[in-house]
């Protein structure tokens, strides 16, 4: 039991040390890069939303037309 706790403690310490080492190697983006990619993502979300809104409207009208044709 004590060996398991010691093993867990050591593996946790090793993980934290490796995490710190890896975080020093990370190349962080500049503020300008973050702002520009965020703008692209926001624009893309709205563009896809508009596209799916139009496609959904077209498909809904088509399905409604077909159902009305066969139910009359």
Secondary structure, DSSP 8 states (H G I E B T S, - for coil): -HHHHHHHHHHHHHHHHHHHHHHHH-----HHHHHHHHHHHHHHHHHHHHHHHHHHHHHHHHHHHHHHHHH-
